[in-house]
Amino acid sequence: MNDSFQSDLAERIDSIEEAYEFMLAYAAQGREGDEENSEVVQFLQNFHDALETLVEVAAKSFSGDTDQDDHGLDFLKVLAEDGSKAHAAIGLVLAQSRISSQLIDNLNGSIHLRALLTDLFLLDEVIKSDRARSSE
């Protein structure tokens, strides 16, 4: 993997994971939603923004690595599909004037969001594994 893009990709993954952890906590709070959901909106917006160029950054991370090119390109197609679906779901939630805990709980349970997160956990482990090999 291309080291110059690995760090940008890792930051995006961390931002998405941080938002998801916040969303899990928010869902458990039982909030009905109010006009001032600035914290949940900010986490959702960060998640949404990180998804917008995630695939492009991931593609640059794989470029030039002949060992992973074919498999990486195949995986990027999966990531693009799952990312697009999760992006749409988060966009729908962001468009609401009130964001309740139940709404976030339903978003957290979305198969599209879970598929994306699993993709990112896998990708994060590939990055860590690649870094470990590079340092040997």
BAFI-3210 file (N, C-alpha, C; in Angstrom, 3 decimals, decimal comma, padded with zeros to 6 digits):
// residues 136
n [1|2|3|4|5|6|7|8|9|10|11|12|13|14|15|16|17|18|19|20|21|22|23|24|25|26|27|28|29|30|31|32|33|34|35|36|37|38|39|40|41|42|43|44|45|46|47|48|49|50|51|52|53|54|55|56|57|58|59|60|61|62|63|64|65|66|67|68|69|70|71|72|73|74|75|76|77|78|79|80|81|82|83|84|85|86|87|88|89|90|91|92|93|94|95|96|97|98|99|100|101|102|103|104|105|106|107|108|109|110|111|112|113|114|115|116|117|118|119|120|121|122|123|124|125|126|127|128|129|130|131|132|133|134|135|136]
n.u [000,840|000,395|002,290|002,026|-000,665|-001,845|-001,990|-003,879|-006,107|-006,317|-006,950|-009,490|-010,905|-010,663|-012,136|-014,696|-015,147|-015,074|-017,303|-019,304|-019,089|-019,895|-022,508|-023,598|-023,625|-025,293|-027,694|-028,466|-029,329|-031,967|-033,128|-035,520|-035,099|-034,110|-033,987|-031,411|-029,329|-026,564|-024,147|-024,551|-025,225|-022,836|-021,065|-022,341|-022,135|-019,347|-018,894|-020,361|-018,957|-016,413|-016,938|-017,325|-014,991|-013,700|-013,325|-011,732|-009,394|-008,692|-008,219|-005,923|-004,200|-003,833|-002,657|000,053|000,936|001,665|001,192|-001,262|-002,958|-005,003|-006,769|-007,237|-008,503|-010,859|-011,961|-012,337|-014,531|-016,583|-016,398|-017,077|-019,765|-020,998|-020,294|-021,615|-024,303|-024,447|-023,760|-025,975|-027,979|-027,093|-027,201|-029,973|-030,764|-029,410|-030,894|-033,117|-035,065|-035,164|-033,301|-033,649|-032,867|-033,891|-034,025|-031,291|-030,579|-031,917|-030,510|-027,964|-028,499|-028,833|-028,279|-026,682|-024,978|-023,654|-022,398|-020,591|-019,000|-017,856|-016,370|-014,530|-013,241|-011,933|-010,288|-008,744|-007,288|-005,800|-004,185|-002,737|-001,436|000,090|001,781|003,182|004,564|006,161|007,863|009,504]
n.v [-001,175|002,303|004,443|007,231|007,822|006,192|007,236|009,321|007,821|006,200|008,170|008,946|006,570|006,376|008,665|007,964|005,665|006,843|008,516|006,588|005,281|007,387|007,611|005,187|005,583|007,835|006,792|005,241|007,033|007,831|010,161|012,478|014,159|017,346|020,811|021,586|019,690|019,762|018,403|015,659|016,107|017,185|014,985|013,185|014,672|014,742|012,025|011,660|013,435|012,223|009,944|010,863|011,063|008,760|006,320|007,153|007,945|005,514|004,061|005,334|004,555|001,874|001,951|001,148|-001,001|-003,988|-006,502|-006,300|-005,060|-006,225|-007,552|-005,473|-003,597|-004,972|-005,069|-002,355|-001,783|-002,991|-001,493|001,030|000,641|-000,076|002,169|004,210|003,586|003,799|006,478|007,700|006,980|008,283|010,897|011,195|011,133|013,396|015,358|015,705|017,672|017,165|014,978|012,058|009,699|007,234|007,391|007,494|005,018|003,340|003,978|003,071|000,354|-000,234|-002,272|-001,423|000,474|-001,151|-002,976|-001,260|-000,468|-002,931|-003,393|-001,294|-001,990|-004,279|-003,180|-001,434|-003,268|-004,447|-002,305|-001,975|-004,433|-004,268|-002,138|-003,309|-005,316|-003,742|-002,546|-004,547]
n.w [000,000|-000,549|001,277|001,582|001,357|003,176|005,765|005,552|004,857|007,145|009,025|008,133|008,533|011,315|012,057|011,196|012,755|015,304|015,150|014,908|017,392|019,055|018,133|019,000|021,772|021,887|020,947|023,083|024,957|024,994|023,949|022,760|020,740|019,700|018,781|019,055|018,421|018,088|018,639|017,898|015,263|014,299|014,533|012,802|010,435|010,110|009,670|007,309|005,606|005,596|004,151|001,582|-000,021|000,541|-000,928|-003,076|-001,758|-000,599|-002,946|-003,904|-001,946|-002,503|-005,010|-007,067|-005,625|-006,441|-005,397|-004,177|-005,945|-007,786|-005,984|-004,245|-005,919|-006,525|-003,970|-003,517|-005,089|-003,648|-001,292|-002,300|-003,043|-000,580|000,910|-000,475|000,004|002,810|003,043|001,867|003,707|006,040|005,122|004,854|007,555|008,501|007,239|008,766|011,041|013,713|015,640|017,006|019,648|018,960|016,173|015,551|016,601|014,837|012,511|013,270|013,302|010,676|007,901|005,880|007,011|008,819|007,097|005,805|008,014|008,711|006,391|006,693|009,089|008,230|006,196|007,746|009,268|007,231|006,529|008,930|009,016|006,700|007,352|009,450|008,080|006,443|008,265|009,066]
ca.u [000,000|001,128|002,391|001,620|-002,125|-002,306|-002,311|-005,150|-007,129|-006,453|-007,663|-010,909|-011,454|-010,783|-013,236|-015,936|-015,306|-015,379|-018,702|-020,157|-019,084|-020,757|-023,880|-024,050|-023,920|-026,446|-028,883|-028,829|-029,723|-033,417|-033,513|-036,619|-034,620|-034,410|-033,436|-030,005|-028,567|-025,336|-023,087|-024,850|-025,157|-021,423|-020,507|-022,922|-021,558|-017,973|-019,034|-020,828|-017,851|-015,332|-017,350|-017,374|-013,781|-013,059|-012,920|-010,618|-008,210|-008,343|-007,654|-004,553|-003,414|-003,514|-001,947|001,479|001,225|001,288|000,699|-002,646|-003,716|-006,223|-007,670|-007,589|-009,485|-012,127|-012,493|-012,773|-015,892|-017,452|-016,354|-017,830|-021,185|-021,423|-020,126|-022,678|-025,559|-024,345|-023,758|-027,369|-028,724|-026,669|-027,766|-031,395|-030,854|-028,982|-031,932|-034,217|-034,948|-034,964|-032,624|-033,904|-032,055|-034,470|-033,596|-029,885|-030,562|-032,293|-029,372|-026,925|-028,906|-028,927|-027,348|-025,755|-023,963|-022,875|-021,534|-019,505|-018,101|-017,092|-015,380|-013,494|-012,455|-011,066|-009,307|-007,847|-006,377|-004,875|-003,219|-001,861|-000,623|001,056|002,774|004,012|005,471|007,109|008,842|010,371]
ca.v [000,000|003,556|005,062|008,638|007,916|005,357|008,040|009,993|006,783|005,826|009,272|008,858|005,404|006,757|009,622|007,199|004,826|007,739|008,927|005,432|005,100|008,435|007,278|004,119|006,205|008,724|005,951|004,709|008,115|008,013|011,546|012,651|015,033|018,757|021,671|021,840|018,438|020,128|017,404|014,508|016,584|017,321|013,643|012,670|015,418|014,240|010,693|011,911|014,042|011,237|008,984|011,462|010,767|007,578|005,347|007,725|007,872|004,094|003,667|005,847|003,746|000,612|002,134|000,853|-002,210|-005,056|-007,649|-006,103|-004,308|-006,883|-007,763|-004,138|-002,999|-005,671|-004,634|-000,962|-001,800|-003,307|-000,322|002,107|000,315|000,022|003,565|004,995|003,299|004,392|007,929|008,081|006,837|009,362|012,122|011,237|011,501|014,788|016,235|015,819|018,808|016,600|013,679|011,356|008,510|006,127|007,556|007,077|003,578|002,708|004,154|002,141|-001,003|-000,385|-003,249|-000,672|001,046|-002,272|-003,488|-000,301|-000,562|-004,174|-003,115|-000,416|-002,768|-005,126|-002,316|-000,958|-004,379|-004,582|-001,207|-002,310|-005,583|-003,767|-001,353|-004,250|-005,961|-002,726|-002,212|-005,719]
ca.w [000,000|-000,667|002,614|001,609|001,467|004,283|006,943|005,268|004,930|008,557|009,692|007,751|009,220|012,727|012,169|011,030|013,942|016,412|014,978|015,196|018,846|019,601|017,761|019,890|023,068|021,702|020,789|024,398|025,861|025,013|023,608|021,804|019,675|019,898|017,735|019,326|018,366|017,385|018,781|017,050|013,873|013,941|014,326|011,562|009,320|009,938|009,080|005,944|004,862|005,439|003,124|000,251|-000,812|001,124|-001,951|-003,834|-000,900|-000,505|-004,236|-003,957|-001,016|-003,158|-006,282|-007,095|-004,864|-007,360|-004,637|-003,762|-006,946|-008,239|-004,855|-003,748|-006,827|-006,303|-002,677|-003,638|-005,642|-002,517|-000,417|-002,961|-002,946|000,823|001,307|-001,102|000,709|004,146|002,822|001,624|004,961|006,932|004,542|005,211|008,972|008,616|006,694|009,727|011,959|015,053|015,564|018,264|019,915|018,191|014,781|015,489|016,833|013,563|011,605|013,729|012,951|009,222|007,315|005,029|007,889|009,371|006,023|005,643|009,164|008,578|005,334|007,236|010,050|007,407|005,557|008,797|009,599|006,099|006,671|010,057|008,602|005,702|008,079|010,202|007,100|005,965|009,301|009,314]
c.u [000,889|001,106|001,859|000,102|-002,678|-002,734|-003,624|-006,300|-007,379|-007,206|-009,153|-011,583|-011,655|-011,951|-014,582|-016,191|-015,672|-016,846|-019,642|-020,222|-019,965|-022,222|-024,439|-024,447|-025,170|-027,742|-029,374|-029,370|-031,226|-033,884|-034,618|-036,179|-035,019|-033,729|-031,922|-029,181|-027,192|-024,247|-023,344|-024,770|-023,701|-020,780|-021,044|-022,325|-020,120|-017,965|-019,366|-019,693|-016,726|-015,657|-017,244|-016,157|-013,038|-012,525|-011,730|-009,322|-007,755|-007,702|-006,205|-003,643|-002,984|-002,649|-000,458|001,867|000,754|000,772|-000,784|-003,518|-005,036|-007,232|-008,139|-008,640|-010,848|-012,779|-013,003|-014,182|-016,913|-017,550|-017,172|-019,335|-021,710|-021,336|-021,229|-024,009|-025,556|-024,404|-025,191|-028,188|-028,367|-027,208|-029,230|-031,571|-030,466|-030,040|-033,091|-033,993|-034,721|-034,345|-032,743|-032,928|-032,570|-034,058|-032,147|-029,766|-030,923|-031,179|-028,258|-027,230|-028,989|-027,865|-026,307|-024,623|-023,068|-021,939|-020,337|-018,501|-017,252|-016,028|-014,215|-012,634|-011,464|-009,946|-008,285|-006,844|-005,372|-003,789|-002,225|-000,917|000,458|002,145|003,729|005,021|006,542|008,194|009,777|011,639]
c.v [001,244|004,306|006,486|008,811|007,086|006,191|008,795|008,997|006,381|006,912|009,230|007,697|005,734|007,708|008,912|006,334|005,670|008,186|007,780|005,175|006,146|008,087|006,161|004,691|007,085|007,915|005,438|005,772|008,379|009,426|011,554|013,482|016,464|019,548|021,822|020,544|018,662|019,069|016,189|014,904|016,684|015,961|013,029|013,361|014,968|012,881|010,844|012,449|013,045|010,228|009,540|011,130|009,543|006,619|005,867|007,643|006,420|003,615|004,127|005,058|002,433|000,784|001,877|-000,388|-003,403|-006,288|-007,520|-005,450|-004,979|-007,049|-006,425|-003,485|-003,658|-005,207|-003,196|-000,857|-002,069|-002,094|000,828|001,874|000,513|001,472|004,449|004,809|003,917|005,918|008,429|008,014|007,963|010,699|012,288|011,675|012,968|015,780|016,450|016,995|018,349|015,210|013,011|010,189|007,323|006,197|007,096|005,576|002,821|002,837|003,179|000,703|-001,262|-001,346|-002,542|-000,066|-000,056|-002,871|-002,564|-000,418|-001,829|-004,032|-002,314|-001,127|-003,658|-004,302|-001,797|-002,040|-004,622|-003,516|-001,530|-003,447|-005,143|-002,954|-002,256|-004,934|-004,991|-002,424|-003,372|-005,644]
c.w [000,000|000,668|002,659|001,757|002,620|005,485|006,745|005,384|006,384|009,339|009,382|008,478|010,699|012,951|012,083|012,264|015,166|016,341|015,332|016,703|019,526|019,339|018,641|021,255|022,971|021,628|022,146|025,352|025,921|024,709|022,567|020,601|019,970|018,792|017,866|019,393|017,746|017,489|017,884|015,577|013,425|013,688|013,034|010,339|009,052|009,258|007,595|005,073|004,601|004,338|001,710|-000,612|-000,288|000,060|-002,758|-003,037|-000,764|-001,805|-004,370|-003,028|-001,660|-004,394|-006,135|-006,312|-005,689|-006,633|-004,327|-004,822|-007,320|-007,114|-004,289|-004,611|-006,686|-005,006|-002,741|-004,221|-004,539|-001,591|-001,005|-002,839|-001,529|001,315|000,755|-000,375|002,099|004,055|002,637|002,915|005,934|006,429|004,883|006,664|009,165|008,132|007,668|010,672|013,399|014,896|016,926|018,426|019,099|016,718|014,620|015,712|015,553|012,533|011,967|013,309|011,461|008,701|006,449|005,856|008,448|008,326|005,818|006,787|009,103|007,496|005,898|008,274|009,295|006,780|006,565|009,185|008,477|006,189|007,781|009,694|007,623|006,380|008,848|009,269|006,646|006,996|009,617|008,515]
res [m|n|d|s|f|q|s|d|l|a|e|r|i|d|s|i|e|e|a|y|e|f|m|l|a|y|a|a|q|g|r|e|g|d|e|e|n|s|e|v|v|q|f|l|q|n|f|h|d|a|l|e|t|l|v|e|v|a|a|k|s|f|s|g|d|t|d|q|d|d|h|g|l|d|f|l|k|v|l|a|e|d|g|s|k|a|h|a|a|i|g|l|v|l|a|q|s|r|i|s|s|q|l|i|d|n|l|n|g|s|i|h|l|r|a|l|l|t|d|l|f|l|l|d|e|v|i|k|s|d|r|a|r|s|s|e]
***
